[in-house]
Amino acid sequence: MAKAKTTKVSNTHLKSAEKALTAWTDKVENGEFELETGTYLAFKSARDHIKCEVAKQNRQRRRTINVGIVSDPERQSYLRKQFDSQYAND
């Protein structure tokens, strides 16, 4: 069995293409644009495919969060004061 060809396209390009296809299909659905049925269906199918691929890529990314548990009450008090002074301007 032949191996499928793969390409590398950045998410920004995919998201831009998705926005453009969404705009076109929305305008057709609202009656602002007129497209041939086959073209409209191709745009809609491509948009759905791109949306699915972007969702898959976002799911694959794993991020870890480093959390340190502070059990010392004095340290907790110090960190609380530091946090309050740091974010008091927000």
Secondary structure, DSSP 8 states (H G I E B T S, - for coil): ----------HHHHHHHHHHHHHHHHHHHTTSS---HHHHHHHHHHHHHHHHHHHHHHHH------------HHHHHHHHHHHHHHHTT-
